[in-house]
Amino acid sequence: MKHLLYEIDIDTSMDVVLAHQKTMPFCKLAGFQMLEQTQMGTAVSEITRNTLEHAQKGRISFCLLQTTHGATLEAAVSDAGAGIDPLVFASPVPGDFTSKGNGIAISKKLVDHFHVTSSEQGTTILLQKAIPKHTQINEHTVEDWKKTIDNIQKDTVSPYEEIKSRNQQLITLTEQLEEKNKAIQQQMTEIEDLNTVLDGKNQSLTDFAYTLSHDLKNPLSNIMSLVQLGRNTADKEPFLEKIEASAQVMDRIIKGLMEIIDIDQDTTANVKETHFQDIVARLREEYDRELTACQGKVDTRFEVESIRYIVPYLESILRNLFSNAIKYHAERPLRLTITTRTEDSFIVLTVKDNGIGINLDKHRGVLFKPFKRFTSQQSGKGIGLHLIKKMIEKNGGSIEVESTPGEGTTFLCYLKSYA
């Protein structure tokens, strides 16, 4: 059985002397004669010197070994160096105590048992000396020896040991602070990740609010206009029917926007095979009054008739482009052309108008940024293009624009079908 008695860290040349000083009390407790004490102390200090020279640092562990054959005092000197070459174990050069390898070879002759374990990960050298039979070893010996060494330590501590002890305390404290800093850093990273998620959620809520405001503006305006027109009219039935139709549009928009909130939680929600013609038909009905006012005509040509897509997204994309074409029409009858085709893995939805156009040389860089407007012809918040870009890019799509001032604008939406 092995009992750990004491440990010393090897850091500086002063520890060679300290190793010898700490070995001697254990040798006395073990009952060694003066010559044996000197042999063990010399062996430990020489191996300590080698450790500093070849590995820069290490540790000495003093242990008491108990077996059926007797007791042994052991000093284990370990390091994390590059290992020992076998040539180091050559016999010492006669009369030369400085040649490489002599410290190990001489130390080996000074103890009863010498064992080396060495690899690229480090080296451990065991120096063992048999404790005389007359020394009493029992179950209390280990604790008694530890107390004795503690008392000697208190009475004979050197200035070097005091400094070393304080340095070790500082190292331990530094390591503890580093661990706490790592834990704090980890917490900060987690907080940053949560803030990123929260920012995304807040942005989604902001986008939702602007989408709600943008998409409800037209049917609400229709209702208010119809109410004003119907106030002084005896036959209110036609107005009520149109108000009901606008209210239904509002209801459909609100339900669609609520679905968008659900989609933010589950991107697979409400993905359906949706026909472009069905959405355009609903938009024609929704914007009937505005189309009539600008003598608008909507032409469609769908080479691809449908797409698997999030329905509220597709409706909002088309509604924004549809309403923008009406809002920014020129002083001529509006012509709006909506087509689809395939290109690589995309379905390209094209919305082309003959409106006032956009000066892309001036505005291309900020065209899809929020709150950017390029004309004072109509009121608005400049959020629509930003929103549809986000919806399209959510599934790996993209949007491009071609425009000539005074001639019109074409939006090309590269849509990716949802799986």
N, C-alpha and C positions, 0 to 999 in steps of 0.2 A: 504494500500500500504506500502511496506517495502523499506526503503532507507538505503543502506550500508554507514556507516560513517567512520569506522576505523577498522583495524584489527591488532592483535598482535599474534605473534607465541609464544607458551609456550615451552621452552626448558630447563631452569634451575630454581633453587629455587629463583634466583633474579627476575624472572618473576612474582612471587607472589606479591612482592612489586610493581613491574611495573604495574601489573594489577590494583592494588588499585589506584596508581597514575594516570593512564589513565582514570579510571572510574570517578574520582572526577570532572574533567572539564566538562564532559558531564552532570553530575548531576547538576552542577551550571547553565549550559546553559538551562537545562530543568526547572529551577526555583525551585528545591527541597530545603527544609529547611535543616539546618546543620545535624539534626538527620537523615533525609531521605538520605542525601548524604553518611553519615557514614554507614547506613544500606546497601545501594546498593554496596558501595565500599568493605565492609566486606564480603558480600555475594559472589561477583565476585572473591575476593582473596581466599576465602575458597574453592570455586569450582576449582579454578586454582590449589590450593595446592593438592586437591584430584586427579586432572588430572595427575599431576606430579608423585604422589605416585603410582597410579594404572595403568597409561597408558604411563608414561615417557615423553610424549609430546602431544601437541594439539594446538588449536588456539582459540582466542577470537574474535568475530565479534560484534562490536557495531552497532546497527541499530535504526532508527527512524520509528515507526509504526504509520500509519495514518488510522483511520477508522471513520465511521459516529458517533461513540460513544466518540471519542477523540483521543489523541495521547499517545504513550507509548514509553519509552526508554527500549531497549532490549539489553542484553548482552548474546550472544550465545557461550557457551563453548563446543567445540567439540574435539573428539579424535578418534583414530583408535584402541583402546584397545580391551580387551576381553569382555567388557560389564559389567553391574552392577547387582549384586544379589539383588533380591527384599528385602531381609532382611536389606539391607543398609538403607532403608527408615524408619526404626524403630524410635520411639521417642527418643530424646537424653537422656542420663543418667544425672539426675539432678546434677549440680555442676561439671560435668566431661566434659571437652572440648577436650579430646584427644582420646576418644574411637572411634573405627571404626564406621563410619556412622554418627557421630555427626555433622561433617562439612556440610553434605548435609541436615540433618534434621534442623540444626540451620539456614542455608542459606535459606531454604524454608520459614521460619518464618519471614525473613527480607525483603522479596519482596512481591508484590501484586499477582504476578502469577509465578508459578514455574512448569515447564514441562520437563519430561525426556523421551527421546527416546533412547532405548538401545538394542543392539543385539551383536552377536559374532563379527560383523564387526566394532563395535565402539559405542560411546555414544555421544549424544548431549543434553545439559542441557540449557533450556531457562530461563533466569532470567529477569522478566519484572516488571517495576514500572510505574504506570500511571503518566503522566505529568500533573501538575496542570492546571486548566482551564485558569488561568490568564496569562500563558505563551503563547505568540503569536506564532502560528505555521502557516506558509503559504508556498507558492510555492518556496520562496527564502530561507527558513529556513535551508534546508539541505546544500546548498552551503555556506551559512553564517557560519554554525557550522563547516563545513570542513575547511574553511579558518581560523577561530578562533583557531581550534585545531592545524592546521599547524603552526600558529604563536607561539602558546604556545610550540609546539614541538621544534621549532627553538630556542626559548629563554631558555628553561629549559632542554634540552637534557643532560642526565647524561653520565658519562664515560662508564657505562655499556651499555647504549643504543647505544653509538657511536661504541663500540666494536661489539655489536650484529649486528648493521647495516652493518658494514664492513664484519663481518662473513657471513651475509646473501648474501651480494654482491659476496663474494668469492664462496659461495655455488651455487648461480645462474650461475656464470661464469664457475664453474666446471661442472655443469649440461649441459651448452651450449657446453663446450668442449667435454664432453662425447657424446653428440648427434652428434657433428661434427666427432668425432672419429668413431662412429658407421657408419656414412655415408661414411667416407673414407674407413672403413673396408669392407663395402658392395661393394664399387667401386673396391677395391683391389680383392675381391672375384670374381666379374664379370670379371675383367681383367684376373685373373688366369684362369677362365673358358674359356675365349676367347683364351688365350695362349694355353690351352690344345687342343682346337679345331684346332688352327693354327698349333700346333705341329703335330697333326694328319694329317692335310692336307699336311704339308711339308713332313711327312713320306710317305704319299701316293704318292706324286710326286717323292720322291726319289726311292720308290719301282717301280714306273712306269718306271723311267729312266733305272733302272737296268734290269727290265723285258724286256724292249725294246732292250737294248744292248744284253741281253742273247739270246732272241728268234730270233733276226734278224741275229745273228752272222753266223749261219750255211748256210741259203740261200744266204747271201751276199758273204760268202766264196766260195760257189758253183759258183756263177755268175763270180766272179773274176777268179777262176780257169778255167772256160769254156772260158772266154774271152782270157786268155793266150794261151790255147790250140788251139783255133780257129783262132788265128792271122795268122799263117803260113799254114793254111789248105785251100785248094781250095774250098772244099765242106763245106760251113759254115751252111747249112740248119739244120743239126742235132744239131749243137751247139746252133743255134738260138732258136730251139724248147726247148732245155733244159734250156737255159737262160730265155726264156719266162715262163717256168714252175716254175723256182726258183723265178722269179719276182712275179708271181701269189701267191706263198707261202708268200713272203714278204708282199704283199698287204693284204692277208688274216690275217697275224699276226698283221699288223698295225691297220686294222679295228677292230680286236678283242681287241687290247690294248686301242683303243679309246673308245670301249664299256666299258672297265673296268673303265675308267675315269667317264663315265656316271653312272656306277653302284655305284661308291662312293657317288654320289648324290642321287641315287634312287636304293636301293638294290633289288627292284622287277623287274628292267629293264632286258630284254633279258634272262629271265628264260624260258627255253624250255625243252621239253622232248627230251633228246639227247641220241643217241645210241653209246655205247662204240666202237662197231665195226667200225662205220663210222669214228671216230676220229683216231683209230689205222690204218685204211686203208690210211688216209691222211698222217699220220706220216711215214708209210712204203714208200710211194711215196716220201715224203720230204727227207728222209734219205736213199734213195735207194743206192746211191754211197757209203756211209759209211758202210751200212750193207754188201754190196758186198765186201768191203775192209777187213772186219773182219770176213767174211764168216758167217754173222749173220743170225739167223733164229728166227722168232717171232711166238710163239704159243699162241693161245687165247682159253679161255673157259669161256663163259659168262653165268652163271646161272641167273644172272639178266642182261637183255639185254640193259636196258636204265634207265635213272634217270632224274628227273626234276632238272636242275641245271643251273647256269650261264655259258653259253657256253664258253666264253673266259677263264673263270677260269678252267673249266674241260680240255680244250685243253692245257692250259699252264701247269697244273699239269702233264698231261700225257707226254707232250713234254719234260719237265724237266727230268722226270724219264727215259723216252725213250733215250734222248740224253746222260744222265749220264751213262746209261748202255753201250752205244756204246763207250763213251769217256774213260771209265775205264774198258774196257774189258781186259781179261788176254791173254796170248800167246796161245790161243786155240780158236776154233770157238765159237762165241758168241751164247748163247742160252737165249732168253728172253721170259718169260712166263707171260702173262697178264690175270688175272681172276677176276671174280666178284662173290659175294655170299651175302646173308643176314645174319645179326647177330643183334638180338634185333631190334632196330629201325634204324639201320645203313645199308647202302650198302657198303660192304668192297671191295675196289678195291686193288688188290694185284699185284705188279710188281716185278718179281723175275729174277735175272740174275746170271750168273756163272762167274762174273768178279773177280777183284783183292780183293774185300771185304774191310771192314773197321774194325779197331781195336776199338770195342765199349768200352772195358775196359778203354781205354785211351781217346776216343773222344766223348762218349755218351753225356756228359754234355754240350758240345758246338756244337753238330752236326747240330742243326738248327739255330744257331746264325749266323748273317750276317758276311761276309768276313772271314769265317773260312774254310780253306782247309786242306785236310788230306793226300794229295799225290802231288808230283811234276810231275806225269806222264803226265798230260795235263795242259795247261794254263787255267786260269779262275779266277773269282773274289770271288767265294765262297758265292754267293747270292741266287742261285737257290733253295736250300732246305728251306732257310728262307722264301722265297716268297711263295712257295707252302704250307708251314705250315700255313701262314697267310690266304691264300685263303681258305683252308680247315676249319680252326677254325672260320672263319667269320660267318658260319652258324651252329656252334655248333659241328663240326666234330673234328677229331683228326688224328694224323699220328704216326705210330710206325715203328721201324726198327729192323730187325734181320740180323746179318752179321757174317761171319767167314772169317778172312783174308786168301786169297788164294783160297777160295771156292765160294764166291759170296755174294750177298746182296738181301734182300727181304724188300720191303716197303709195309706196310699195311695202306691204306688210308680209315679211317672210315668216309664215306660221309653221310651227312644228306640231304635228298631231300628238295628242296624249296617248299613251299606251292603253 
